């Protein structure tokens, strides 16, 4: 009913030079509900159409000024009049006029004289057809737009005739014009990448033979040589008698999807910093290699590599430099293992290795089909040699070494996890033995690894339970024998192993990153205890605390010092930090009033640069020089030179490890300011140190010639 209402409310233009006939047509159309406007010749018809835009035109042929054929042709030349329905009125037996009417663009004709009711029905049906045609054209336009937006084309293939029709959008996707397409299946197949062509052809034939829908991805080669990925879907369509078969399909540009899939694959299986395979992909490659090795009874090796002291580089120079450094390490590793052509062959790919970054500064190498285990050692040696040359990163010259553990299949494990575990254990054994080397796994290492893991777990619990205590060793002024300071030294009261010295747990604390929390705890305890001594009426002394590399990055050190001093209310002059490496925030610490000393002076690679650059208070002479100072002239010369150098720069000097009267006397003669060592006391618990501190000074020592 809605469609009928739309038809009868339409505007009809009646064109005839006879007024009587125009009136007849008007009354006939108005009687069925149409609105009517009139024109007496073709020229007036064009004017009326331009101003009123009628939905249909009923037009006579023979008229003055401009006849109906010319008016019809003019209308068809314009975009607005190209689709308006035109009903030509002709004589009953004027066949020539009927033919000319269609030639000039008429939609239909009706013979004069005519019946009013028939005229109304004819106009209604013509309008209905026009509405349907316009709707179809709009639908096709929307479909075409949707296909362009979605980058989807459609096609049909009629196998009996091999006629293959492609939509304009499909031709556009393939980079050709519609008229350039060959119109056969072979023409379409020629547009497909030659590596995919047979696969697509087979899929199309399967539709014919098995009536199975097709869904396949392939590549299209463009006329300019470029290519893009396309998804092709198709199925068979039969006529009403189930005889004639046509294959109907779509073709969609999926280049973006393929790019996204590649990116997702890269993120899932490759390290974003170095571009190397990550742990997931490496384990998958090892699994494949193990399958091959079991089948052909070959051996393979997994190398586990960890950079030595990388955390120092990261903390000192920052993460940006650290990332650049890791990228250069990855490049150098790739170059070094790439030269192992005679050593390994990756399964079915002809490559010689598989290098991966597991995370942080950990890398792994897979070697397949090696002749014997020593080949893996050759590769490890080549890696260490490659890393031995210094790196230049952002203006910084960086030297690094590595520890490499090697596990062999099948002796050291028959699975990915076991091989990684064994190589990891071997790598940690290298670190414990001094780093910068490689080591093959052995079963005896398991006990050591288990012990290290136990130590790591115990250390973590100890920090939570506050099992660490601080011992103090007095620092004495030589001239007065007065206690002027104490070095705070951490001890671990282990619940099962008793009292442990730092050498027994510091390496694990450093490697696991727990050293910073441990340093911070020692700092707070020392500051709190020193303040308590002063509050109890003791003479103020300074407490010296070692600061490790864990605090050297950013503002963590200054923040920790500020918080400790604020919470304990200790005078900054009573806190001394012992530094063994160069750091950037010393000026800020010195401005806070904290005293600074260089520990183990004479043993570091940049000791003189420390003196030039940083606002220090004290130099500590390492005990290795003091130990032989009375027996070795070279040692005595070194201590004398250090003392003279320090005094020339207004620095005090403290000698560590003083054990004998002879050593003390010689240092006194060399005008050393302070000493620390067993001669005045070993590191002791706080209770014993308080008793010692109560005396303030030691009795005068016997003076002997050096």
C-alpha positions as CSV (number, residue, x, y, z in Angstrom):
1,X,0.0,0.0,0.0
2,X,2.9,2.4,0.8
3,X,4.3,1.8,-2.7
4,X,0.9,2.5,-4.3
5,X,0.5,5.7,-2.4
6,X,4.0,6.8,-3.5
7,X,3.0,6.1,-7.2
8,X,-0.3,8.0,-7.0
9,X,1.2,11.1,-5.3
10,X,3.7,11.5,-8.2
11,X,3.9,14.6,-10.5
12,X,3.2,13.8,-14.1
13,X,4.1,16.2,-17.0
14,X,1.6,16.0,-20.0
15,X,3.0,17.4,-23.3
16,X,0.7,17.8,-26.3
17,X,-0.1,20.7,-28.6
18,X,-3.9,19.9,-28.5
19,X,-5.5,21.4,-25.4
20,X,-8.4,18.9,-25.6
21,X,-6.1,15.9,-25.4
22,X,-4.1,17.5,-22.6
23,X,-7.4,17.9,-20.6
24,X,-8.3,14.3,-21.3
25,X,-5.0,13.0,-20.0
26,X,-5.1,15.3,-17.0
27,X,-8.5,14.2,-15.9
28,X,-7.6,10.5,-16.4
29,X,-4.5,10.8,-14.2
30,X,-6.0,13.1,-11.6
31,X,-8.9,10.6,-11.2
32,X,-6.4,8.0,-9.9
33,X,-4.6,10.5,-7.7
34,X,-1.7,11.9,-9.7
35,X,-0.7,15.5,-9.8
36,X,-0.4,16.9,-13.3
37,X,1.4,19.8,-15.0
38,X,1.2,20.7,-18.7
39,X,3.3,21.8,-21.7
40,X,2.2,22.5,-25.3
41,X,5.4,21.6,-27.1
42,X,8.9,20.1,-26.6
43,X,10.6,23.4,-25.6
44,X,8.0,24.1,-22.9
45,X,8.4,20.5,-21.7
46,X,12.1,21.1,-21.1
47,X,11.3,24.3,-19.2
48,X,8.7,22.6,-17.1
49,X,11.1,19.7,-16.3
50,X,13.8,22.1,-15.2
51,X,11.5,23.9,-12.8
52,X,9.1,21.2,-11.6
53,X,11.1,17.9,-12.0
54,X,8.2,15.6,-12.7
55,X,8.4,11.9,-11.9
56,X,7.1,10.9,-15.3
57,X,6.4,12.5,-18.7
58,X,3.5,11.7,-21.1
59,X,4.5,13.2,-24.4
60,X,3.1,13.4,-27.9
61,X,5.4,13.2,-31.0
62,X,4.1,15.8,-33.5
63,X,4.2,19.3,-32.0
64,X,5.2,22.8,-33.1
65,X,8.5,24.5,-32.0
66,X,10.1,21.2,-30.9
67,X,8.6,17.7,-31.5
68,X,8.6,14.9,-29.0
69,X,11.6,13.0,-30.3
70,X,13.9,16.0,-30.0
71,X,12.6,16.8,-26.5
72,X,13.1,13.2,-25.5
73,X,16.7,13.2,-26.7
74,X,17.5,16.5,-25.0
75,X,16.2,15.2,-21.7
76,X,18.4,12.1,-22.0
77,X,21.5,14.2,-22.5
78,X,21.2,15.7,-19.1
79,X,22.1,13.9,-15.8
80,X,18.7,15.0,-14.3
81,X,16.6,13.6,-17.1
82,X,18.6,10.5,-18.0
83,X,16.4,8.2,-15.9
84,X,13.0,9.9,-15.9
85,X,10.3,7.6,-17.4
86,X,9.0,8.9,-20.7
87,X,5.7,7.6,-22.2
88,X,5.4,8.4,-25.9
89,X,2.0,8.7,-27.5
90,X,1.9,7.5,-31.1
91,X,-0.6,6.5,-33.7
92,X,-2.0,3.0,-33.6
93,X,-0.2,1.8,-36.7
94,X,2.8,4.1,-36.7
95,X,5.6,1.4,-36.3
96,X,8.3,3.7,-37.5
97,X,7.4,6.3,-34.8
98,X,7.5,3.6,-32.2
99,X,11.0,2.5,-33.3
100,X,12.2,6.2,-33.4
101,X,10.7,6.7,-29.9
102,X,12.9,4.0,-28.4
103,X,15.9,5.2,-30.3
104,X,15.5,8.7,-28.8
105,X,15.2,7.3,-25.3
106,X,11.6,6.7,-24.7
107,X,10.7,4.3,-21.9
108,X,7.5,3.0,-23.4
109,X,4.7,4.0,-25.9
110,X,1.0,4.1,-25.9
111,X,-1.2,4.3,-29.0
112,X,-3.9,7.0,-29.6
113,X,-6.8,7.0,-29.0
114,X,-6.4,5.5,-25.5
115,X,-8.6,4.4,-22.7
116,X,-8.4,6.5,-19.6
117,X,-8.2,3.5,-17.2
118,X,-5.5,1.9,-19.3
119,X,-3.5,5.1,-19.3
120,X,-3.7,5.3,-15.4
121,X,-2.5,1.7,-15.1
122,X,0.3,2.2,-17.6
123,X,1.6,5.3,-15.8
124,X,1.4,3.5,-12.4
125,X,3.4,0.5,-13.6
126,X,6.0,2.7,-15.3
127,X,6.4,4.6,-12.1
128,X,6.7,1.4,-10.1
129,X,9.4,0.2,-12.5
130,X,11.2,3.5,-12.2
131,X,11.2,3.4,-8.4
132,X,12.5,-0.2,-8.5
133,X,15.2,0.7,-11.0
134,X,16.3,3.8,-8.9
135,X,16.3,1.7,-5.8
136,X,18.5,-0.9,-7.5
137,X,20.9,1.7,-8.8
138,X,21.1,3.2,-5.3
139,X,21.7,-0.2,-3.9
140,X,24.5,-0.9,-6.4
141,X,26.0,2.5,-5.7
142,X,26.0,1.8,-2.0
143,X,27.4,-1.7,-2.6
144,X,30.1,-0.2,-4.8
145,X,31.0,2.3,-2.1
146,X,31.0,-0.3,0.6
147,X,33.3,-2.5,-1.5
148,X,35.7,0.4,-2.1
149,X,35.7,1.2,1.6
150,X,36.2,-2.5,2.6
151,X,38.5,-3.1,-0.4
152,X,36.3,-6.0,-1.6
153,X,35.7,-6.9,-5.2
154,X,33.3,-9.6,-6.5
155,X,33.5,-11.9,-9.5
156,X,31.7,-14.7,-11.3
157,X,33.0,-17.7,-13.2
158,X,30.9,-19.7,-15.6
159,X,32.8,-22.9,-16.1
160,X,31.0,-24.2,-19.3
161,X,32.0,-21.1,-21.2
162,X,35.0,-20.1,-19.0
163,X,33.5,-16.6,-18.8
164,X,35.1,-14.8,-15.8
165,X,33.6,-11.4,-14.9
166,X,35.3,-9.1,-12.4
167,X,33.6,-6.1,-10.7
168,X,35.1,-2.6,-11.2
169,X,36.4,-2.7,-7.6
170,X,38.2,-6.0,-8.1
171,X,39.8,-4.6,-11.2
172,X,40.8,-1.5,-9.3
173,X,42.4,-3.7,-6.6
174,X,44.3,-5.6,-9.3
175,X,45.5,-2.2,-10.7
176,X,43.8,-2.6,-14.1
177,X,40.8,-1.0,-15.9
178,X,37.7,-3.0,-16.3
179,X,38.1,-3.2,-20.1
180,X,41.7,-4.4,-19.7
181,X,40.6,-7.6,-17.9
182,X,40.8,-10.7,-20.2
183,X,37.5,-12.1,-19.0
184,X,38.6,-15.7,-18.4
185,X,39.8,-17.8,-15.4
186,X,43.3,-17.9,-16.9
187,X,43.4,-14.2,-17.1
188,X,42.6,-14.0,-13.4
189,X,45.1,-16.6,-12.5
190,X,47.8,-14.7,-14.4
191,X,47.3,-11.8,-11.9
192,X,48.1,-14.2,-9.0
193,X,51.7,-14.7,-7.7
194,X,53.2,-17.7,-9.4
195,X,53.9,-19.3,-6.0
196,X,50.2,-19.2,-5.1
197,X,48.7,-19.8,-8.6
198,X,48.4,-23.6,-8.5
199,X,47.0,-23.5,-5.0
200,X,44.2,-21.1,-6.1
201,X,43.5,-23.0,-9.2
202,X,43.2,-26.2,-7.2
203,X,40.8,-24.5,-4.8
204,X,38.5,-23.3,-7.7
205,X,38.5,-26.8,-9.2
206,X,37.6,-28.3,-5.8
207,X,34.4,-26.2,-5.9
208,X,33.5,-27.8,-9.2
209,X,34.4,-31.4,-8.2
210,X,33.4,-31.5,-4.6
211,X,31.0,-28.5,-4.3
212,X,33.1,-27.3,-1.4
213,X,33.2,-23.6,-0.6
214,X,36.6,-21.9,-1.0
215,X,38.4,-19.6,1.5
216,X,42.0,-19.0,0.7
217,X,44.7,-16.3,1.0
218,X,47.0,-15.5,-1.8
219,X,49.1,-12.7,-3.4
220,X,48.2,-10.5,-6.3
221,X,50.9,-9.1,-8.6
222,X,50.2,-5.6,-9.7
223,X,51.2,-4.3,-13.2
224,X,53.9,-2.2,-11.6
225,X,55.5,-5.3,-10.0
226,X,54.2,-4.6,-6.6
227,X,52.1,-7.2,-4.7
228,X,49.4,-7.3,-2.0
229,X,47.7,-10.0,0.0
230,X,44.1,-11.0,-1.0
231,X,41.5,-13.3,0.6
232,X,39.4,-15.2,-1.9
233,X,36.1,-16.8,-1.0
234,X,33.7,-18.6,-3.4
235,X,31.0,-21.1,-3.7
236,X,28.9,-22.8,-6.4
237,X,25.5,-21.4,-7.4
238,X,23.0,-23.4,-9.5
239,X,20.0,-22.4,-11.7
240,X,16.4,-23.4,-10.9
241,X,16.9,-26.8,-12.7
242,X,20.2,-27.5,-10.8
243,X,21.9,-27.8,-14.1
244,X,23.8,-24.7,-15.0
245,X,26.6,-24.0,-12.5
246,X,28.3,-20.6,-11.7
247,X,31.0,-20.0,-9.3
248,X,30.4,-16.7,-7.4
249,X,33.1,-15.2,-5.2
250,X,34.6,-12.2,-3.5
251,X,38.1,-11.0,-3.3
252,X,39.3,-8.8,-0.4
253,X,42.5,-6.8,0.1
254,X,43.9,-8.1,3.4
255,X,47.3,-6.4,3.3
256,X,46.7,-4.5,6.5
257,X,45.6,-7.7,8.3
258,X,48.7,-9.5,7.1
259,X,50.9,-6.6,8.3
260,X,49.1,-6.7,11.7
261,X,49.6,-10.5,11.9
262,X,53.3,-10.1,11.1
263,X,53.6,-7.4,13.8
264,X,51.7,-9.6,16.3
265,X,54.0,-12.5,15.4
266,X,57.1,-10.2,15.8
267,X,55.9,-9.0,19.2
268,X,55.1,-12.5,20.3
269,X,58.3,-14.2,19.1
270,X,61.0,-11.6,18.8
271,X,62.7,-9.2,21.2
272,X,61.7,-5.7,20.5
273,X,65.1,-4.2,21.4
274,X,67.5,-6.4,19.5
275,X,65.2,-8.0,16.9
276,X,66.5,-11.4,18.0
277,X,64.2,-14.4,18.7
278,X,62.9,-14.3,22.3
279,X,62.5,-17.1,24.8
280,X,59.3,-18.4,23.4
281,X,60.6,-18.7,19.8
282,X,64.0,-20.0,21.0
283,X,62.4,-22.8,23.0
284,X,60.3,-23.7,19.9
285,X,63.4,-23.9,17.7
286,X,65.2,-26.0,20.3
287,X,62.2,-28.4,20.4
288,X,62.3,-28.8,16.6
289,X,66.1,-29.3,16.8
290,X,65.7,-32.0,19.5
291,X,63.2,-33.9,17.4
292,X,65.7,-33.9,14.5
293,X,68.6,-34.9,16.8
294,X,66.7,-37.8,18.3
295,X,65.7,-39.1,14.9
296,X,69.2,-38.9,13.4
297,X,71.1,-39.5,16.7
298,X,73.1,-36.2,16.4
299,X,74.2,-33.9,19.2
300,X,73.4,-30.3,19.8
301,X,74.5,-27.6,22.2
302,X,72.8,-24.8,24.1
303,X,75.0,-21.9,25.2
304,X,73.7,-19.6,27.9
305,X,75.5,-16.2,28.1
306,X,75.2,-13.5,30.7
307,X,77.1,-10.2,30.6
308,X,79.3,-9.6,33.6
309,X,78.4,-6.6,35.7
310,X,75.9,-5.2,33.2
311,X,73.9,-3.8,36.1
312,X,76.8,-1.4,36.9
313,X,76.6,-0.1,33.3
314,X,72.8,0.3,33.5
315,X,72.8,2.0,36.9
316,X,75.8,4.3,36.2
317,X,75.1,5.4,32.6
318,X,71.4,5.0,32.5
319,X,68.9,2.7,30.7
320,X,69.2,4.5,27.4
321,X,72.9,3.8,27.1
322,X,72.2,0.3,28.5
323,X,69.7,-0.4,25.7
324,X,72.1,0.9,23.0
325,X,74.8,-1.3,24.5
326,X,72.7,-4.4,24.4
327,X,71.9,-3.8,20.7
328,X,75.6,-3.6,19.9
329,X,76.2,-6.7,22.0
330,X,73.5,-8.5,20.0
331,X,75.1,-7.4,16.7
332,X,78.5,-8.6,17.8
333,X,77.2,-11.9,19.0
334,X,75.4,-12.5,15.7
335,X,78.6,-11.8,13.8
336,X,80.7,-14.0,16.0
337,X,78.4,-17.1,15.8
338,X,77.7,-16.5,12.1
339,X,81.3,-17.4,11.3
340,X,80.7,-20.9,12.7
341,X,79.8,-22.3,9.2
342,X,81.8,-25.5,9.8
343,X,80.4,-26.1,13.2
344,X,76.6,-26.3,13.1
345,X,73.7,-26.7,10.8
346,X,70.2,-25.6,11.8
347,X,67.6,-28.2,11.1
348,X,66.3,-28.1,7.5
349,X,67.3,-24.4,7.0
350,X,71.0,-24.6,6.3
351,X,71.7,-22.0,8.9
352,X,74.5,-22.5,11.4
353,X,73.1,-21.2,14.6
354,X,70.1,-19.8,16.4
355,X,70.8,-16.8,18.6
356,X,68.2,-15.4,21.0
357,X,67.8,-12.9,23.8
358,X,66.0,-14.3,26.8
359,X,65.7,-11.0,28.5
360,X,67.9,-8.4,30.3
361,X,71.5,-9.2,29.5
362,X,70.9,-13.0,29.0
363,X,71.5,-14.5,25.5
364,X,71.4,-18.0,24.2
365,X,72.8,-19.8,21.2
366,X,71.6,-23.1,19.7
367,X,74.2,-25.2,17.8
368,X,72.9,-28.2,15.8
369,X,74.5,-31.2,14.2
370,X,77.9,-30.4,15.8
371,X,80.6,-33.0,15.4
372,X,81.5,-33.1,19.1
373,X,81.1,-31.1,22.3
374,X,84.4,-29.2,21.8
375,X,82.9,-27.4,18.8
376,X,80.5,-25.6,21.2
377,X,83.6,-24.6,23.2
378,X,85.1,-23.1,20.0
379,X,82.0,-21.0,19.5
380,X,82.0,-19.9,23.1
381,X,85.7,-18.8,22.8
382,X,84.9,-16.9,19.7
383,X,82.0,-15.1,21.5
384,X,84.3,-14.1,24.4
385,X,86.9,-12.8,22.0
386,X,84.3,-10.7,20.1
387,X,83.1,-9.1,23.4
388,X,86.6,-8.4,24.6
389,X,86.9,-5.3,22.4
390,X,85.5,-2.2,24.0
391,X,82.2,-0.6,22.9
392,X,81.7,3.1,22.1
393,X,78.2,4.1,23.2
394,X,77.0,7.7,23.1
395,X,80.4,9.0,23.8
396,X,81.2,6.4,26.5
397,X,83.8,3.7,26.0
398,X,82.5,0.6,27.7
399,X,84.3,-2.7,28.3
400,X,82.5,-5.9,29.2
401,X,83.1,-9.5,29.7
402,X,80.7,-12.5,29.7
403,X,80.1,-15.8,31.4
404,X,79.0,-18.7,29.1
405,X,77.5,-22.0,30.2
406,X,77.3,-24.9,27.8
407,X,74.9,-27.9,27.9
408,X,75.1,-30.8,25.4
409,X,72.2,-33.0,24.2
410,X,71.8,-35.8,25.1
411,X,74.2,-36.0,28.1
412,X,73.1,-32.8,29.9
413,X,69.4,-33.0,29.2
414,X,66.8,-34.3,26.8
415,X,64.3,-31.4,26.9
416,X,64.4,-27.7,26.3
417,X,63.9,-26.9,30.0
418,X,66.6,-29.3,31.1
419,X,69.1,-28.0,28.6
420,X,68.4,-24.3,29.5
421,X,68.7,-25.2,33.2
422,X,72.0,-27.1,32.8
423,X,73.5,-24.3,30.7
424,X,72.3,-21.7,33.2
425,X,73.9,-23.7,36.1
426,X,77.2,-23.9,34.1
427,X,77.0,-20.1,33.5
428,X,76.6,-19.3,37.2
429,X,79.6,-21.6,37.9
430,X,81.7,-19.5,35.6
431,X,80.6,-16.3,37.5
432,X,81.6,-17.9,40.8
433,X,84.9,-18.9,39.4
434,X,85.8,-15.3,38.4
435,X,83.7,-14.6,35.2
436,X,84.9,-13.9,31.6
437,X,85.1,-17.6,30.7
438,X,83.0,-20.6,29.5
439,X,82.2,-23.8,31.2
440,X,80.6,-27.1,30.2
441,X,77.9,-28.4,32.5
442,X,78.7,-31.2,34.9
443,X,76.4,-33.0,37.4
444,X,78.4,-31.8,40.3
445,X,77.3,-28.2,39.5
446,X,73.8,-29.1,40.5
447,X,74.7,-29.1,44.2
448,X,76.4,-25.7,43.8
449,X,73.4,-24.3,42.0
450,X,71.0,-25.7,44.7
451,X,73.2,-24.1,47.4
452,X,73.1,-20.8,45.6
453,X,69.4,-20.9,45.2
454,X,69.0,-21.7,48.9
455,X,71.3,-18.8,49.7
456,X,69.2,-16.5,47.5
457,X,65.9,-17.6,49.2
458,X,67.4,-17.3,52.6
459,X,68.8,-13.8,51.8
460,X,65.3,-12.6,50.7
461,X,63.8,-13.9,54.0
462,X,66.6,-12.4,56.0
463,X,65.8,-8.9,54.7
464,X,62.2,-9.4,55.6
465,X,63.0,-10.7,59.1
466,X,65.8,-8.2,59.7
467,X,68.4,-10.9,60.4
468,X,71.3,-8.6,59.5
469,X,73.2,-6.8,62.2
470,X,75.9,-4.1,62.1
471,X,79.4,-4.5,63.6
472,X,81.7,-1.6,64.2
473,X,85.5,-1.3,63.9
474,X,87.1,1.6,65.6
475,X,89.0,4.3,63.6
476,X,91.8,5.9,65.7
477,X,93.6,9.2,65.3
478,X,97.3,8.3,65.5
479,X,98.4,11.6,67.1
480,X,96.0,11.3,70.1
481,X,95.1,7.6,70.1
482,X,91.5,8.9,70.3
483,X,88.6,7.0,68.7
484,X,87.3,9.4,66.0
485,X,85.2,7.1,64.0
486,X,83.9,3.6,63.3
487,X,83.3,1.6,60.1
488,X,79.9,0.0,60.0
489,X,80.3,-3.6,58.7
490,X,77.3,-5.8,58.1
491,X,77.0,-9.4,59.4
492,X,74.2,-12.0,58.8
493,X,73.0,-13.9,61.8
494,X,71.8,-16.9,59.8
495,X,69.3,-19.1,61.7
496,X,71.1,-22.3,60.7
497,X,74.6,-21.4,59.5
498,X,75.5,-19.0,62.2
499,X,77.3,-15.7,61.7
500,X,78.2,-15.0,58.1
501,X,80.7,-12.5,56.7
502,X,79.8,-10.3,53.7
503,X,82.1,-12.3,51.4
504,X,79.7,-15.2,51.8
505,X,76.5,-13.5,50.7
506,X,77.4,-10.2,49.0
507,X,77.9,-11.8,45.5
508,X,74.4,-13.3,45.6
509,X,72.9,-10.0,46.9
510,X,74.6,-8.1,44.1
511,X,73.5,-10.5,41.3
512,X,69.9,-10.6,42.5
513,X,69.6,-6.8,43.1
514,X,69.0,-7.2,46.8
515,X,72.2,-5.3,47.6
516,X,70.4,-1.9,47.5
517,X,67.9,-2.9,50.2
518,X,70.7,-4.4,52.3
519,X,72.9,-1.2,51.9
520,X,69.9,0.9,52.8
521,X,69.3,-1.2,56.0
522,X,72.9,-0.9,57.1
523,X,72.8,2.9,56.5
524,X,69.7,3.4,58.6
525,X,71.0,1.2,61.5
526,X,74.3,3.0,61.5
527,X,72.8,6.4,61.6
528,X,70.2,5.4,64.2
529,X,72.9,3.8,66.4
530,X,75.3,6.8,66.2
531,X,72.5,9.1,67.2
532,X,71.7,6.9,70.1
533,X,75.3,7.0,71.3
534,X,75.3,10.8,71.2
535,X,72.0,11.0,73.0
536,X,73.5,8.8,75.8
537,X,76.3,11.4,76.3
538,X,79.0,9.8,74.3
539,X,81.5,12.0,72.5
540,X,80.3,12.4,68.9
541,X,82.2,10.4,66.3
542,X,81.6,9.7,62.6
543,X,80.3,6.4,61.4
544,X,81.6,5.2,58.0
545,X,79.2,3.3,55.7
546,X,80.2,1.6,52.5
547,X,78.0,2.6,49.5
548,X,77.8,0.0,46.7
549,X,77.0,0.6,43.0
550,X,73.3,-0.2,43.7
551,X,72.8,3.5,44.6
552,X,74.7,5.0,41.8
553,X,71.8,5.6,39.3
554,X,69.5,8.6,39.5
555,X,68.7,10.2,42.8
556,X,68.4,6.9,44.9
557,X,71.5,7.6,46.9
558,X,70.8,11.2,47.8
559,X,67.2,10.3,48.6
560,X,68.3,7.4,50.9
561,X,70.8,9.7,52.7
562,X,68.3,12.5,53.1
563,X,65.7,10.1,54.5
564,X,68.1,8.5,56.9
565,X,69.4,11.8,58.3
566,X,65.9,13.2,58.7
567,X,64.5,10.1,60.4
568,X,67.4,9.7,62.8
569,X,68.2,13.4,63.3
570,X,71.9,12.6,63.0
571,X,74.3,15.5,62.2
572,X,75.5,15.0,58.6
573,X,79.1,15.6,59.9
574,X,78.8,12.3,61.8
575,X,78.1,10.3,58.7
576,X,80.8,9.3,56.2
577,X,80.3,7.4,53.0
578,X,82.9,5.1,51.6
579,X,82.9,5.1,47.8
580,X,84.7,2.7,45.5
581,X,83.4,4.0,42.2
582,X,82.8,7.4,40.6
583,X,79.2,8.8,40.9
584,X,77.6,11.9,39.8
585,X,75.8,13.2,42.9
586,X,78.8,13.7,45.1
587,X,78.5,17.5,45.0
588,X,74.9,17.3,46.2
589,X,75.9,14.9,49.1
590,X,78.8,17.2,50.1
591,X,76.5,20.2,50.2
592,X,74.3,18.3,52.6
593,X,77.2,18.1,55.0
594,X,77.9,14.4,54.6
595,X,81.6,13.5,54.7
596,X,83.0,11.5,51.8
597,X,86.0,9.2,51.6
598,X,87.6,7.1,48.9
599,X,87.9,3.5,50.0
600,X,90.7,1.1,48.9
601,X,92.6,4.0,47.3
602,X,95.3,2.9,44.9
603,X,93.4,-0.2,43.7
604,X,90.9,1.4,41.4
605,X,91.5,2.2,37.7
606,X,90.4,5.9,38.1
607,X,91.6,6.8,41.6
608,X,93.4,9.9,40.6
609,X,90.4,11.2,38.6
610,X,88.4,10.8,41.8
611,X,90.7,13.3,43.6
612,X,90.4,15.8,40.7
613,X,86.7,15.7,40.2
614,X,85.0,15.0,43.6
615,X,84.8,17.0,46.9
616,X,86.3,14.3,49.2
617,X,87.4,14.4,52.8
618,X,89.4,11.3,53.4
619,X,91.5,8.7,51.5
620,X,91.6,5.2,52.9
621,X,94.8,3.3,52.0
622,X,93.9,-0.3,51.2
623,X,95.1,-3.0,53.6
624,X,97.0,-4.8,50.8
625,X,99.6,-1.9,50.9
626,X,99.6,-1.7,54.7
627,X,100.2,-5.5,55.2
628,X,103.7,-5.4,53.8
629,X,104.6,-1.8,54.6
630,X,107.4,-2.7,57.1
631,X,108.8,-5.5,54.9
632,X,108.5,-4.1,51.4
633,X,110.1,-0.9,50.4
634,X,107.8,-0.5,47.5
635,X,104.7,-0.7,49.8
636,X,106.3,1.9,52.1
637,X,106.9,4.2,49.2
638,X,103.4,3.8,48.0
639,X,101.8,4.7,51.4
640,X,104.2,7.7,51.7
641,X,103.2,8.9,48.3
642,X,99.5,8.5,48.9
643,X,99.8,10.4,52.3
644,X,101.8,13.2,50.7
645,X,99.4,13.5,47.8
646,X,96.3,13.6,50.0
647,X,97.8,16.2,52.3
648,X,98.7,18.4,49.4
649,X,95.0,18.3,48.5
650,X,93.9,19.0,52.1
651,X,92.6,15.4,52.5
652,X,93.0,13.3,55.6
653,X,94.4,9.8,55.3
654,X,93.2,6.6,57.0
655,X,95.2,3.3,56.7
656,X,93.2,0.1,56.9
657,X,94.4,-3.3,58.1
658,X,96.9,-2.1,60.7
659,X,97.8,-5.1,62.9
660,X,101.3,-4.5,64.4
661,X,103.1,-1.8,66.3
662,X,105.7,-1.7,63.6
663,X,103.1,-0.8,61.0
664,X,101.5,1.8,63.3
665,X,104.9,3.4,64.0
666,X,105.9,3.6,60.3
667,X,102.5,5.2,59.4
668,X,103.0,7.7,62.3
669,X,106.4,8.6,60.9
670,X,104.8,9.1,57.5
671,X,102.3,11.4,59.1
672,X,99.2,9.3,58.4
673,X,96.3,10.8,60.2
674,X,94.1,7.8,61.2
675,X,94.3,4.0,61.3
676,X,91.9,1.1,61.4
677,X,92.7,-2.5,62.1
678,X,93.1,-5.4,64.6
679,X,95.7,-3.5,66.6
680,X,92.9,-1.4,68.0
681,X,90.1,-3.9,67.6
682,X,88.3,-6.3,65.3
683,X,84.8,-5.5,64.0
684,X,82.6,-6.0,67.1
685,X,78.9,-5.9,68.1
686,X,77.4,-2.6,69.1
687,X,77.5,-3.6,72.8
688,X,81.2,-4.2,72.8
689,X,81.9,-1.0,70.8
690,X,80.0,1.1,73.3
691,X,82.2,-0.2,76.1
692,X,85.3,0.6,74.0
693,X,83.8,4.0,73.1
694,X,83.4,4.8,76.8
695,X,87.2,5.0,77.1
696,X,87.2,7.6,74.3
697,X,90.9,7.0,73.6
698,X,93.5,4.2,73.8
699,X,96.6,4.2,76.0
700,X,99.7,5.6,74.3
701,X,101.4,3.0,72.1
702,X,105.1,2.2,72.4
703,X,107.0,4.1,69.7
704,X,109.5,2.0,67.8
705,X,111.7,2.9,64.8
706,X,110.4,1.6,61.6
